[in-house]
């Protein structure tokens, strides 16, 4: 702690304690997270490269997918390297300002991820309900403005977290029982009143997650009505088949998020703290790890693009 009277309530650094109660197993807990991080980097960076490289993938759906992959890579890179340092090298100290920065980027990027999934639902709605106007509605400028608006929404709503947390007095120590700096995990270390933090955190979750889930639900309700009204069974399967990857991404993202929120709000006393921490980490890691796999398996154009890219690379090597 700093020594002056005005600054003694602001720690110079925090200590991230990893997974409390499972310190002896930290080295083994790190292995699956390291593997997931490698899969995340390879899968998402490969997907971004493929979308940029293949002309057939220069469509709104894949532009949004590239934005989702970029967000996922940034989100994992914000937390996982530091988490592995805690687990493997016992490097638990994090500067106060660095902790606030990590907290901001974690929440901003999760909000961004939710927003991109909402944009992808709107993309599917336009593609299925207004197929003849799809290219004229979702032009490149519209896609860019939608992505920028989603980013700015997340930044504006998450920025107050930093100031609300920074204003708190930290006279009870600087030990955070977590693997990364989460808003309420940091706030709970304070000896001050965190009611404002808790209310604003819940309000932000509603404004971002709640709004996005409503938009996704309305989009898929309209999509379902349109698909059911199609006369051909093949047309129905084909139309809804274009949504299966996105539905998988929604389930992967929102189920762990809702589970984390409800266990914290209603089941906190019945579930061990280390389970909360592991679930919180899986909530950040599972979507970025599984999204490129889901889209790679379910999307024909991406599978064909990967095969075409590998065949081209093989031909280039044979020519050399």
C-alpha positions in Angstrom: 0.0 0.0 0.0 1.1 3.6 -0.5 2.0 5.5 2.5 0.3 8.9 2.1 -3.1 9.6 3.8 -4.8 10.3 0.5 -3.4 7.3 -1.3 -3.2 4.7 1.4 -6.6 3.3 0.5 -5.5 2.6 -3.1 -3.2 -0.4 -3.4 -0.2 -0.3 -5.7 -1.1 -3.8 -6.9 -3.5 -6.7 -6.4 -2.7 -10.3 -5.9 -4.7 -12.7 -8.1 -5.0 -15.9 -6.1 -6.0 -18.2 -9.0 -8.5 -20.9 -8.0 -8.8 -20.8 -4.2 -8.7 -24.2 -2.6 -7.1 -25.9 -5.6 -3.6 -24.2 -5.5 -1.9 -27.7 -5.5 -3.6 -28.5 -8.8 -2.9 -25.2 -10.5 -0.3 -26.7 -12.8 -2.8 -29.3 -14.1 -5.7 -26.9 -14.3 -3.6 -24.7 -16.6 -3.1 -27.5 -19.2 -6.7 -27.6 -20.6 -6.8 -23.7 -20.6 -3.5 -23.6 -22.5 -4.8 -26.1 -25.0 -8.0 -24.1 -25.4 -6.0 -20.9 -26.0 -3.9 -22.5 -28.7 -7.1 -23.8 -30.4 -8.7 -20.4 -30.1 -5.7 -18.6 -31.7 -5.2 -21.2 -34.5 -9.0 -21.6 -35.2 -10.0 -17.9 -35.1 -6.9 -16.4 -36.8 -7.2 -19.1 -39.5 -10.9 -18.2 -39.9 -10.1 -14.5 -40.3 -7.4 -15.3 -42.9 -9.7 -17.6 -44.8 -12.5 -15.0 -44.9 -10.1 -12.4 -46.1 -8.4 -14.7 -48.7 -11.5 -16.4 -50.2 -13.6 -14.2 -52.5 -16.6 -16.5 -52.0 -16.6 -15.6 -48.3 -16.8 -11.9 -48.9 -20.4 -11.7 -47.7 -22.1 -10.0 -44.7 -22.5 -13.2 -42.8 -18.7 -14.0 -42.9 -17.7 -10.3 -42.3 -19.6 -10.6 -39.0 -18.0 -14.0 -38.3 -14.6 -12.4 -38.8 -15.5 -9.6 -36.4 -16.6 -12.3 -33.8 -13.4 -14.2 -34.3 -11.3 -11.0 -33.8 -13.3 -10.2 -30.6 -12.7 -13.8 -29.3 -9.0 -13.7 -29.9 -8.7 -10.3 -28.1 -10.8 -11.6 -25.2 -8.7 -14.7 -24.6 -5.5 -12.8 -25.0 -6.6 -10.3 -22.3 -6.9 -13.1 -19.7 -5.3 -16.4 -20.6 -1.5 -15.4 -20.7 -1.8 -13.8 -17.2 -3.8 -16.8 -16.0 -1.1 -19.2 -17.1 1.6 -17.1 -15.4 -0.4 -17.5 -12.2 -0.8 -21.2 -12.5 2.6 -22.2 -13.8 5.0 -19.5 -12.4 3.1 -18.2 -9.4 3.2 -14.7 -10.7 0.2 -13.4 -8.9 0.8 -9.7 -8.7 -0.9 -7.3 -11.0 -0.6 -3.5 -11.0 -3.7 -1.6 -9.9 -4.0 0.2 -13.2 -3.3 -2.9 -15.2 -6.0 -4.7 -13.2 -8.5 -1.9 -14.0 -7.5 -2.1 -17.7 -7.9 -5.9 -17.8 -11.3 -5.5 -16.1 -12.4 -3.0 -18.7 -11.3 -5.1 -21.7 -12.8 -8.3 -20.3 -16.2 -6.8 -19.9 -16.0 -4.6 -23.0 -15.1 -7.6 -25.2 -17.8 -9.9 -23.7 -20.3 -7.1 -24.4 -18.9 -6.8 -27.9 -19.2 -10.6 -28.4 -22.8 -10.5 -27.4 -23.5 -7.5 -29.8 -21.9 -9.3 -32.7 -24.0 -12.4 -32.1 -27.1 -10.1 -32.2 -25.9 -8.6 -35.5 -25.4 -12.1 -36.9 -29.0 -12.9 -36.0 -30.2 -9.8 -37.8 -28.1 -10.8 -40.8 -29.9 -14.2 -40.9 -33.2 -12.5 -40.5 -32.6 -10.3 -43.6 -31.1 -13.2 -45.6 -34.1 -15.4 -45.0 -37.0 -13.0 -44.8 -35.8 -10.6 -47.5 -33.5 -12.6 -49.7 -33.9 -10.4 -52.8 -33.0 -7.3 -50.9 -30.2 -8.9 -48.8 -27.3 -7.4 -50.8 -28.8 -3.9 -50.9 -29.7 -3.8 -47.2 -26.5 -5.2 -45.8 -23.9 -3.2 -47.8 -20.3 -2.9 -46.6 -20.9 0.6 -45.2 -23.9 -0.6 -43.2 -21.9 -3.6 -41.9 -19.0 -1.2 -40.8 -21.4 1.2 -39.1 -23.2 -1.7 -37.3 -19.9 -3.1 -36.0 -18.7 0.4 -34.9 -22.0 1.0 -33.1 -21.7 -2.3 -31.3 -18.2 -1.4 -30.3 -19.1 2.1 -29.1 -22.1 0.8 -27.1 -19.9 -1.6 -25.2 -17.2 1.0 -24.6 -19.6 3.6 -23.3 -21.5 1.2 -21.0 -18.3 -0.5 -19.6 -16.2 2.6 -19.1 -18.0 3.6 -15.8 -16.9 0.2 -14.3 -13.4 1.6 -14.2 -14.3 4.8 -12.4 -16.7 3.1 -10.0 -14.0 0.6 -9.0 -11.2 3.2 -8.8 -13.2 5.4 -6.4 -13.5 2.6 -3.8 -11.3 2.5 -0.7 -9.2 -0.8 -0.4 -8.4 -1.0 3.3 -9.1 -4.8 3.7 -6.1 -5.9 1.7 -5.4 -6.6 -2.0 -6.0 -10.3 -2.4 -8.5 -11.1 -5.2 -9.7 -14.8 -5.2 -9.8 -15.0 -9.0 -7.7 -15.7 -12.0 -8.4 -12.3 -13.6 -9.8 -8.9 -12.6 -13.5 -9.1 -12.8 -15.6 -6.1 -11.9 -17.4 -7.4 -8.8 -14.4 -9.6 -7.7 -12.3 -6.4 -7.5 -15.1 -4.4 -5.9 -15.7 -7.0 -3.2 -12.1 -6.5 -2.0 -13.0 -3.0 -1.1 -14.1 -1.9 2.4 -16.5 0.6 0.9 -20.1 0.5 -0.2 -20.3 -1.5 -3.5 -24.1 -1.2 -3.9 -23.7 1.3 -6.8 -21.2 -1.1 -8.5 -23.6 -4.1 -8.1 -26.6 -2.1 -9.4 -24.8 -0.6 -12.4 -23.3 -4.1 -13.2 -26.8 -5.6 -13.3 -28.1 -2.7 -15.3 -25.3 -3.1 -17.8 -25.9 -6.8 -18.1 -29.6 -6.1 -18.9 -28.8 -3.3 -21.4 -26.3 -5.4 -23.3 -27.2 -9.1 -22.8 -30.9 -8.6 -22.2 -31.3 -6.3 -25.2 -29.2 -8.6 -27.5 -31.2 -11.7 -26.4 -34.5 -9.9 -27.1 -33.3 -9.0 -30.6 -32.0 -12.5 -31.3 -35.3 -14.0 -30.1 -37.4 -11.6 -32.2 -35.2 -12.3 -35.2 -35.5 -16.1 -34.9 -39.3 -15.8 -34.3 -39.6 -14.0 -37.6 -37.2 -16.5 -39.3 -39.2 -19.4 -38.0 -42.5 -17.9 -39.3 -40.9 -17.4 -42.7 -39.4 -20.9 -42.9 -42.6 -22.6 -41.8 -44.5 -20.7 -44.5 -42.3 -22.2 -47.3 -44.0 -24.8 -49.4 -41.0 -27.0 -50.1 -39.5 -29.2 -47.3 -36.1 -28.9 -49.0 -36.4 -25.1 -49.0 -37.2 -25.2 -45.3 -34.2 -27.3 -44.5 -31.9 -25.2 -46.6 -33.1 -21.9 -45.1 -32.9 -23.1 -41.5 -29.7 -24.9 -42.2 -27.9 -21.6 -42.7 -28.8 -20.7 -39.1 -27.5 -23.8 -37.3 -24.0 -22.6 -36.9 -25.2 -19.3 -35.4 -27.6 -21.1 -33.1 -24.7 -23.2 -31.9 -22.6 -20.1 -31.2 -25.6 -18.5 -29.3 -25.9 -21.6 -27.1 -22.2 -21.8 -26.5 -22.1 -18.1 -25.4 -25.3 -17.5 -23.5 -25.7 -20.8 -21.6 -22.4 -20.5 -19.6 -23.2 -16.7 -19.1 -26.7 -17.3 -17.7 -25.4 -20.2 -15.6 -22.7 -17.9 -14.1 -25.2 -15.1 -13.4 -27.8 -17.3 -11.8 -25.3 -19.2 -9.6 -23.8 -16.0 -8.4 -27.2 -14.4 -7.7 -29.2 -17.4 -6.3 -26.8 -20.3 -5.6 -23.7 -18.6 -4.4 -23.8 -20.2 -0.9 -24.5 -23.7 -2.1 -21.7 -23.8 -4.7 -18.0 -23.9 -3.7 -16.1 -20.8 -4.7 -13.5 -22.7 -6.8 -16.4 -23.9 -8.9 -17.5 -20.3 -9.5 -14.0 -19.4 -10.6 -13.7 -22.4 -13.0 -17.1 -21.7 -14.5 -16.2 -18.0 -15.0 -13.1 -19.0 -16.9 -14.9 -21.5 -19.0 -17.5 -18.8 -19.8 -14.7 -16.7 -21.3 -12.9 -19.6 -23.0 -15.5 -21.9 -24.4 -17.1 -19.6 -27.0 -13.8 -18.5 -28.6 -12.6 -22.1 -28.6 -15.7 -23.7 -30.0 -17.0 -21.1 -32.4 -14.4 -21.7 -35.2 -15.0 -25.5 -34.8 -18.8 -25.1 -35.0 -18.6 -22.9 -38.0 -15.9 -25.0 -39.7 -18.0 -28.2 -39.3 -21.5 -26.8 -40.0 -20.8 -24.2 -42.8 -20.2 -25.7 -46.2 -18.6 -22.6 -47.7 -16.0 -22.6 -45.0 -15.2 -26.3 -45.3 -14.8 -25.8 -49.1 -12.6 -22.8 -48.5 -10.3 -24.7 -46.2 -10.0 -27.6 -48.7 -9.4 -25.2 -51.5 -6.7 -23.3 -49.5 -4.9 -26.5 -48.6 -5.0 -27.8 -52.1 -3.6 -24.5 -53.4 -0.8 -24.6 -50.9 0.0 -28.2 -51.9 0.1 -27.3 -55.6 2.4 -24.4 -54.8 4.8 -26.7 -52.9 4.7 -29.3 -55.7 5.6 -26.6 -58.2 8.6 -25.6 -56.1 
